[in-house]
Amino acid sequence: MIDPTRLQALHAHERRRYVEQRPRSAALAAASAPHFLYGVPLHWMRDWALPHPLFVAAAQGHRLRCVDGVEHLDFCLGDTGAMFGHSPPPVAAAVAAQAARGLTAMLPGEALAAVGAALARTFGLPRWQLALSASDANRFVLRWARAVTGRPKVLVFDGCYHGTVDDTLVDRAPDGRTLTRASLLGQVHDLSLGTVVVPFNDADAVAAALAAGDVACVLTEPALTNCGLVPPAPGFMETVQALCRTHGALFVLDETHTVSSGPGGHARVHGLAPDVVVVGKAVAGGVPCAVYGFTDDVARRMAAAKDAAPEGHSGIGTTLAASLLALAALRATLDEVMTADAYAAMLATAAHLEAGLRGVIARRGLPWTVTRLGARMELQFCARTPRDAAQARAAMDDALERALHLFLLNRGVVVTPFHNMLLVAPTASAADADAVAAAVDAFAGEVVA
């Protein structure tokens, strides 16, 4: 279907067009190169399919303006950090007001009780702790899980994403062994000593792993989101939850990406009852913050473990976690941004975009599909939604993906640099969704033989 020659020629043309349209970004990239590795402040930023980085002048709602004055519809949204739009006015106002009163003190702010009530109301768990990022929150949760169960191992799924937590940066070998991920830099310890990895949507594999009795917790996203979107098979998450109860492991849901599912995240939308929930990135409107919530029973076990340990650093927490600034942003986001009306708008536009992309696929006769999870969706180069990470990886086509991303960007549409994920903010409209579908259709017209 896709003509490789036409694809290569189109990509070369789009690279030239990008450079011609963005001289200011090129100049800033050159000026930054002597001071930053790869010329960017975070090496992930080199993963965009661009001749040089795109420098941002302003971002508001679902719109982004680069330093060359080009306006973009943003369906990347900071790779979920701005899931509810860039700089939501309530958060911007709360941050500005708090900045004048103090940023951090390693002491609780007066908003703490209100924030706790809002977290419980939103996500359904009574007890909470704060961290700077979901990576930190997941890391701390694993320490707590091992402490309260006395067990050494964690179970994760092949293709999972839980940030930069060592225990989760593993792959599954064809024979089922847990492998330390080959791409890790500076890794010393054998991660298979503390981690078990099994295929997603394989309840039998979960049951077999938990039967050993040495797994402290199952840490999982409700759907795989970082190897291409892989939703749970009907009843799979419920089965994993039940198996955790049977075998004495904690059931931990990382909702950092799946908070897009609907109010309260995937667990509340689908009636799950996790022991622990982690939410990061978007939970404070883009201000660095993450939260982890847990049941009263888990809280009692956590307190008992901490009280029984010698005084000293627990390996849990950082000085800037739960800063006064984070509390202010978190309260504004929970109370005024992550509202039922916001979700209704996001889900309606996402459904419209999904229909538009499916229409393009049908008209062009492409062997592709669209998988949607609330306001998050994935355009996948396969005919059916993948069931596990292996199928999702098999559907990826780097050359096709990079050409598509650059083509869209040159037409004012930003999607995530990692696979073909699109996120829909509350401010995005049906007309914006139509613009995305039209750009994908134009791309298909250029490369389909």
Buried (B, 14 or more C-beta within 10 A) or exposed (E): EBEEEBBEBBBEBBBEBBBEBBEBBBBBBEEBBEEBEBBBEEEEBBBBBBBBBBBBEEBBBBBBBBBBEBEBBBBBBBBBBBBBBBBBBBBBEBBEEBEEEEBBEEEEBEBBEBBBBBBBEBBBBBBBBBBBBBBBBBBBBBBBBBBBBEBEBBBBBBBBBBBEBBBBBBBBEEEBEBBBEEEEEEEEEEBBEBBBBBBBBBBEBBBEBBEEEBBBBBBBBBBBBBBBBBBBBEEBBBBBBBBBEEBEBBBBBBBBBBBBBBBBBBBBBBEBBBBBBBBBBBBBBBBBBBBBBBBEEBBEBBEEBBEEEEEEEBEBBEEBBBBBBBBBBBBBBBBBBBBEEBBEBBBBBBBBBBBBBBEBBEEBEBEBBBBBBBBBBBBBBBEEBBBBBBBBBEBBBEEBBBBBBBBBBBBBBBBBBBBBBBBBBBBBBBEBBEBBBBBBBEBBEBBBE
